[in-house]
Amino acid sequence: MVDEWEAITSHFQRMFGGLGAVELSEHMLSFRSLPPAVPTGLSLDRQGRLLANMPLHALESEFTTVVFDEALTSLHLKGPGRQYTYTLPSGILALRSEAN
């Protein structure tokens, strides 16, 4: 994943840009929604560690592969014996439509 960090950063910015607070650095990518939107967030570091927060659950784990869907509405993470898909809630996706 370290070798693909630039591409992951670009996709992350395109997926989450304009939908809340986005922070990008050479070590960490972070998104969190802003009120009044449903509280959600996702942070991914360069070593493949993930911290995701959605209503009713949170996840902290490590992954080796990040795949963004073509519509930039979800991302799929894969690691040894583990998979996780983060999907943007519809209320937050509506912000993308409002911006266009």
NORWO-V146039 format. One record per backbone hydrogen bond with DSSP energy under -1.0 kcal/mol. CO is the residue of the C=O (numbers start at 0). NH is the residue of the N-H. If there is no record, write none. Layout:
BEGIN
co=(CO & CO)
nh=(NH & NH)
END
This chain:
BEGIN
co=(1 & 3 & 4 & 5 & 6 & 7 & 8 & 9 & 10 & 11 & 12 & 15 & 20 & 22 & 26 & 27 & 28 & 29 & 30 & 31 & 33 & 39 & 40 & 41 & 42 & 43 & 44 & 47 & 48 & 49 & 50 & 51 & 52 & 53 & 56 & 58 & 60 & 64 & 66 & 68 & 72 & 73 & 74 & 75 & 76 & 77 & 77 & 78 & 81 & 83 & 85 & 88 & 89 & 91 & 92 & 92 & 93 & 94)
nh=(4 & 7 & 8 & 9 & 10 & 11 & 12 & 13 & 14 & 15 & 16 & 18 & 31 & 29 & 45 & 24 & 43 & 22 & 41 & 20 & 36 & 32 & 52 & 30 & 50 & 28 & 47 & 62 & 44 & 60 & 42 & 58 & 40 & 56 & 53 & 51 & 49 & 77 & 75 & 71 & 87 & 68 & 85 & 66 & 83 & 63 & 64 & 81 & 78 & 76 & 74 & 92 & 93 & 94 & 95 & 96 & 97 & 98)
END
